[in-house]
Amino acid sequence: MPSFKSLDDIDVLGKTVLVRVDFNVPVQNGKVTDATRIKRALPTIRDLTARGTRVVCLSHFGRPKGQPNADMSLRPIADSLAEALGKPVAFAGDCIGAEAESVVAGLAEDGVALMENVRFHSGEEANDVDFARALARLGHVYVNDAFSAAHRAHASTEGLARLLPAAAGRAMQAELEALGAALENPKRPAAALVGGAKVSSKIAILETLVSRVDALIVGGGMANTFLLALGHDMGKSLVEAEMLDTARAIMAKANESDCLIVLPTDAVCASEFKANPDTVVVPVTAVPTAQMMLDVGPDSATSLAELLSDYKTIVWNGPLGAFETPPFDAATNRVAQAAAALVKSGKLLAVAGGGDTVAALAHAGVVNDFTYVSTAGGAFLEWLEGRTLPGVAALEAAAA
């Protein structure tokens, strides 16, 4: 568990606090279409303003490549933030310099401002110290509340923590505590469920998990590759033939670590990938030559749902099947709902993350029923790989 200061450990009365948020949210026609990340920043902002603190929000949006780009302006997000907060939010057309400093100077004691996209300056992604110093001039204290950007060593995610007293915001704190409870110090026995299309995209995750959990459940398209590596004909299923040796090596490492590898025993197959085609359910040893496996079968889903009751912790990343296209969402829905029921009964700690994962759990109707669901993408995956996240490391260094 990382050692860092939280909002409870810093003196902010009468000060201006720079809060790194992640407001890289979907916007269409000038309107935010999913305010989840904005809402997750509210506890930090409200906690600070309630203590007589001026809050200055810093965020990136898109990939403007170090140049101003009107299509990637944070101005529409300021309106959404104001609506969510129920109070005005000042907006500065730059994140450094005279305009930014003027907007901050005009804030009331509990005022909130949003600065323009930090990536409009090349110094942000370069983690340029002069750019970080220009940002630091806007406030007295730095708070990082953007775990989803913590895997980037940028000026607003890493550099600022080296220049100002630094702490984790409420969302960052909750994320780190949840992730620590899930993998770094889990209640045993602990399991991980990893799905998705390709083994090649999650090699490091799989290699790390087999030495940290007691069971690794493999689903999605990557299960096809593992099954092929065991000698099963997978017909027209998506497989990575070049990953067979890798899959075998992961299974061997799991065996050495006393980690149980759980693969599907039956499959839902179709001759084409489309919504509601004709399907057959067969053992994984009998996938038809002209068909493809698109979901784990009902027997596997039932077994997995029952298996979860034997575990106290689960980390979930990726769907079990092609959940976006019915009926290949059935297994993911069944197992996710079983996990949610165990969480509600207090028998399971379930932490999930990754882009497709959040969408799959939302589709199953349980995204709010897991212990914690991370909205981070790359940062969550890098954490699963066991990598050091620069934004988190900077908070640890600031607390030392």
C-alpha positions in Angstrom: 0.0 0.0 0.0 1.6 3.3 -1.0 2.3 5.8 1.8 0.9 9.2 0.9 -0.7 12.2 2.5 -4.4 12.7 2.2 -6.6 15.8 2.5 -6.7 15.0 6.2 -3.0 15.6 6.5 -2.6 19.0 5.0 -3.3 22.6 6.1 -5.4 24.3 3.4 -7.2 27.0 5.3 -7.1 30.3 3.4 -4.9 28.7 0.7 -5.2 28.1 -3.0 -5.0 24.4 -3.9 -4.2 23.1 -7.3 -6.2 19.9 -7.9 -5.2 17.7 -10.8 -8.4 16.1 -12.0 -9.1 14.0 -15.0 -11.8 15.7 -17.0 -11.0 14.0 -20.2 -14.6 13.1 -20.7 -16.8 12.5 -23.8 -18.2 15.7 -25.3 -20.6 16.0 -28.2 -21.9 19.2 -29.6 -20.3 21.2 -26.7 -22.1 19.0 -24.1 -20.6 16.4 -21.7 -22.2 13.1 -22.4 -20.7 11.1 -19.5 -19.9 13.1 -16.3 -18.7 10.1 -14.3 -15.1 11.5 -13.9 -16.4 14.9 -13.0 -18.7 13.5 -10.3 -15.8 11.5 -8.8 -13.9 14.8 -8.3 -16.7 16.4 -6.4 -15.8 15.0 -2.9 -12.3 16.5 -3.1 -13.5 19.9 -4.4 -16.3 20.1 -1.8 -14.0 19.0 1.0 -11.6 21.8 0.1 -14.0 24.6 -0.4 -15.8 23.7 2.8 -12.5 24.6 4.5 -12.3 28.0 3.0 -10.0 27.0 0.2 -9.8 28.3 -3.3 -9.7 25.3 -5.7 -8.0 25.5 -9.1 -8.6 22.5 -11.3 -6.1 21.3 -13.8 -6.8 18.7 -16.4 -5.9 17.5 -19.9 -8.4 16.8 -22.7 -7.6 14.8 -25.8 -4.2 14.9 -27.5 -3.6 18.5 -28.8 0.1 17.8 -29.2 1.3 20.8 -27.3 -0.7 23.4 -29.2 -4.0 25.2 -28.6 -6.9 23.5 -30.3 -10.4 24.8 -30.0 -11.9 21.3 -30.4 -10.0 20.2 -27.2 -10.9 23.2 -25.0 -12.0 22.5 -21.5 -14.5 25.4 -21.6 -17.6 23.1 -22.0 -16.4 21.0 -19.0 -16.5 24.1 -16.8 -20.3 24.4 -17.4 -20.7 20.7 -16.5 -18.6 21.0 -13.4 -20.6 24.1 -12.3 -23.8 22.1 -12.8 -22.5 19.2 -10.8 -21.2 21.4 -8.0 -24.3 23.7 -7.9 -22.1 26.8 -7.9 -20.3 28.9 -10.4 -16.9 27.8 -11.8 -14.6 30.4 -13.2 -12.7 29.5 -16.4 -9.3 30.7 -17.5 -8.4 30.5 -21.2 -4.9 29.4 -20.3 -3.4 27.3 -17.5 -0.4 29.5 -16.9 0.5 33.2 -17.2 -1.3 36.5 -16.6 -4.9 35.3 -17.5 -4.7 32.2 -15.3 -3.2 34.2 -12.4 -5.9 36.9 -12.8 -8.7 34.3 -12.7 -7.2 32.7 -9.6 -6.7 36.1 -7.9 -10.4 36.9 -8.4 -11.7 33.7 -6.7 -13.7 34.0 -3.5 -12.4 32.1 -0.4 -14.4 29.0 -1.4 -14.3 29.6 -5.2 -13.6 27.1 -7.9 -11.8 27.7 -11.2 -11.0 25.4 -14.1 -7.9 26.2 -16.1 -7.6 25.5 -19.9 -6.2 22.2 -21.2 -2.6 21.7 -19.7 -1.7 19.8 -22.9 -2.0 23.0 -24.9 1.6 23.5 -23.7 4.4 21.1 -24.8 5.9 21.4 -21.4 3.1 19.4 -19.9 3.9 16.0 -21.5 7.7 16.8 -21.4 7.4 17.3 -17.6 9.3 20.5 -18.2 10.3 22.0 -14.8 9.7 25.6 -16.0 6.2 24.8 -17.1 5.6 23.0 -13.7 6.9 26.1 -11.9 4.5 28.3 -13.9 1.6 26.1 -12.8 2.9 26.1 -9.2 2.7 29.9 -9.1 -1.1 29.6 -9.2 -1.3 28.0 -5.7 0.2 26.9 -2.4 -0.7 23.2 -2.2 -1.0 20.4 -4.8 -3.6 17.6 -4.7 -3.6 14.8 -7.2 -7.1 13.4 -7.7 -6.5 11.8 -11.1 -5.4 8.2 -10.7 -6.3 7.6 -14.4 -3.5 10.0 -15.4 -1.0 8.8 -12.7 0.8 6.5 -15.1 2.1 9.6 -17.0 5.2 11.5 -15.8 3.8 14.9 -16.8 4.2 18.3 -15.3 0.7 18.4 -13.8 0.8 14.7 -12.6 4.4 14.4 -11.4 6.3 17.6 -11.6 4.0 19.7 -9.4 4.2 17.2 -6.6 8.0 17.9 -6.4 7.4 21.7 -6.1 4.5 22.1 -3.6 3.2 20.3 -0.5 1.3 17.4 -2.1 -1.5 15.0 -1.1 -3.9 12.6 -2.7 -7.5 13.7 -3.3 -10.5 11.6 -2.1 -10.9 9.8 -5.5 -7.1 9.0 -5.7 -7.1 7.9 -2.0 -10.2 5.6 -2.6 -8.6 4.1 -5.7 -5.2 3.4 -4.0 -6.9 1.9 -1.0 -9.1 -0.3 -3.1 -6.3 -1.5 -5.3 -4.1 -2.1 -2.3 -6.8 -4.2 -0.7 -7.3 -6.2 -3.9 -3.8 -7.2 -4.7 -1.1 -5.8 -2.4 -2.7 -7.1 0.8 -5.8 -9.1 -0.2 -7.9 -11.3 1.9 -7.2 -14.9 0.9 -8.0 -16.8 -1.1 -7.8 -14.2 -3.9 -8.8 -14.6 -7.6 -8.4 -12.6 -10.7 -10.6 -12.7 -13.8 -9.0 -11.5 -17.0 -10.8 -11.4 -20.3 -10.5 -9.5 -23.5 -9.6 -10.4 -27.1 -5.8 -11.0 -27.0 -3.2 -12.6 -24.8 -0.6 -10.3 -26.5 -2.1 -7.2 -25.0 -2.1 -8.6 -21.4 1.0 -10.7 -21.2 2.5 -8.6 -18.3 -0.8 -8.6 -16.4 -1.1 -12.4 -16.7 2.5 -13.0 -15.7 2.1 -10.8 -12.7 -1.2 -12.1 -11.5 -0.3 -15.8 -11.5 2.3 -15.0 -8.7 -0.1 -12.8 -6.7 -3.4 -14.6 -6.7 -4.7 -18.1 -5.9 -6.8 -18.5 -9.0 -6.7 -16.9 -12.5 -9.9 -17.1 -14.5 -9.2 -16.6 -18.2 -12.1 -15.6 -20.5 -12.8 -13.7 -23.7 -10.9 -14.3 -26.9 -7.7 -14.9 -25.0 -9.2 -18.1 -23.5 -9.3 -19.4 -27.1 -5.5 -19.1 -27.4 -5.0 -20.9 -24.0 -7.4 -23.7 -25.1 -5.5 -24.0 -28.5 -2.3 -24.2 -26.5 -3.7 -27.2 -24.7 -4.4 -28.9 -28.0 -8.0 -28.1 -28.6 -9.2 -27.3 -32.1 -10.8 -23.9 -31.9 -12.4 -23.8 -35.4 -12.7 -20.3 -36.8 -12.3 -18.7 -33.3 -10.1 -15.7 -32.8 -6.7 -17.1 -31.7 -3.1 -15.9 -31.6 -1.1 -18.8 -32.9 2.1 -16.9 -32.2 1.1 -16.7 -28.5 0.8 -20.4 -27.9 4.2 -20.8 -26.2 3.5 -17.7 -24.1 0.2 -19.2 -23.0 2.0 -22.4 -22.1 4.7 -20.5 -20.2 2.0 -18.6 -18.2 0.3 -21.8 -17.3 3.6 -23.3 -16.2 4.4 -20.3 -14.1 1.0 -20.6 -12.5 1.6 -24.2 -11.7 4.9 -23.3 -10.0 3.1 -20.6 -8.0 0.2 -22.9 -7.0 -2.2 -20.6 -8.9 -5.2 -22.4 -10.3 -5.8 -21.6 -14.0 -9.6 -21.7 -14.7 -10.5 -22.0 -18.4 -14.0 -22.5 -20.0 -15.3 -26.1 -20.3 -18.0 -25.2 -22.8 -18.5 -22.6 -25.5 -21.2 -20.7 -27.2 -20.4 -20.8 -30.9 -21.7 -19.3 -34.2 -20.7 -19.4 -37.8 -20.7 -15.6 -38.0 -20.3 -12.7 -35.6 -23.5 -10.7 -35.5 -26.3 -10.0 -33.2 -28.6 -13.0 -32.3 -27.3 -15.5 -34.9 -28.0 -19.3 -34.7 -25.7 -20.6 -32.0 -24.7 -24.0 -30.6 -23.3 -24.8 -27.1 -20.6 -27.4 -27.2 -17.7 -28.6 -25.0 -14.5 -26.7 -25.7 -13.1 -30.0 -27.0 -15.7 -30.0 -29.8 -15.8 -26.5 -31.3 -17.2 -27.0 -34.9 -14.6 -26.5 -37.6 -16.7 -23.8 -39.4 -17.7 -21.9 -36.2 -16.2 -19.6 -33.7 -16.4 -19.4 -29.9 -17.9 -16.1 -28.9 -18.8 -16.6 -25.3 -18.0 -19.1 -22.5 -20.9 -21.6 -22.2 -23.6 -21.8 -19.6 -22.0 -24.6 -17.6 -18.8 -22.6 -17.4 -20.7 -19.5 -16.3 -22.6 -21.4 -13.6 -19.3 -23.0 -12.4 -17.6 -19.6 -12.2 -20.5 -18.1 -10.4 -20.3 -20.9 -7.8 -16.5 -20.7 -7.7 -16.5 -17.1 -6.6 -18.1 -18.1 -3.3 -14.8 -19.9 -2.4 -12.9 -16.6 -2.7 -12.7 -13.5 -0.5 -11.2 -11.1 -3.1 -11.4 -10.8 -6.9 -9.8 -8.4 -9.3 -11.7 -8.2 -12.6 -10.4 -7.0 -15.9 -12.1 -7.8 -19.2 -15.4 -9.5 -20.3 -15.8 -13.3 -20.7 -17.3 -13.0 -24.2 -18.2 -10.5 -26.9 -20.7 -8.9 -24.5 -21.6 -5.9 -26.8 -23.4 -8.3 -29.2 -26.2 -10.5 -27.8 -26.4 -13.3 -26.9 -22.7 -13.3 -26.2 -23.2 -11.2 -23.1 -24.8 -14.0 -21.1 -21.7 -15.4 -19.3 -20.3 -12.0 -18.4 -23.8 -10.9 -17.0 -24.2 -14.2 -15.1 -20.8 -14.1 -13.4 -20.8 -10.3 -12.8 -24.2 -10.5 -11.1 -23.0 -13.4 -8.9 -19.9 -11.4 -7.9 -22.1 -8.4 -7.1 -24.4 -10.5 -4.9 -21.4 -11.8 -2.9 -20.2 -8.2 -2.4 -23.6 -7.2 -1.1 -23.6 -10.0 1.3 -20.2 -9.0 2.6 -18.5 -12.2 1.4 -16.4 -10.8 -1.4 -14.2 -7.8 -2.1 -14.5 -7.1 -5.8 -12.4 -4.5 -7.6 -12.7 -4.0 -11.4 -11.2 -1.7 -14.0 -10.3 -1.2 -17.6 -12.4 0.4 -20.4 -14.3 -2.7 -21.6 -14.7 -3.9 -18.0 -16.6 -0.8 -16.9 -18.9 -1.1 -20.0 -19.4 -4.8 -19.4 -20.3 -4.3 -15.7 -22.6 -1.4 -16.6 -24.3 -3.7 -19.2 -24.8 -6.3 -16.5 -26.3 -3.7 -14.3 -23.8 -4.1 -11.5 -21.3 -1.3 -12.0 -22.4 0.3 -8.8 -22.5 -3.0 -6.8 -18.8 -3.9 -6.9 -16.6 -2.8 -4.0 -14.8 -0.5 -6.4 -14.8 0.1 -10.1 -11.9 2.1 -11.5 -12.6 4.5 -14.4 -8.9 4.5 -15.1 -7.8 2.8 -18.3 -4.0 2.6 -18.8 -3.2 3.4 -15.2 -5.3 0.5 -14.0 -3.7 -1.9 -16.5 -0.2 -0.7 -15.6 -1.0 -1.2 -11.9 -2.1 -4.7 -12.7 1.2 -5.3 -14.4 2.9 -4.3 -11.1 4.5 -1.2 -12.6 5.4 2.0 -10.7 3.0 4.8 -11.5 4.9 8.2 -11.6 2.0 10.2 -10.2 1.7 7.8 -7.2 5.5 7.6 -6.7 5.6 11.5 -6.6 3.0 11.5 -3.8 5.0 8.9 -1.9 8.1 11.0 -2.2 6.3 14.1 -1.0 5.1 12.2 2.1 8.6 10.9 2.9 
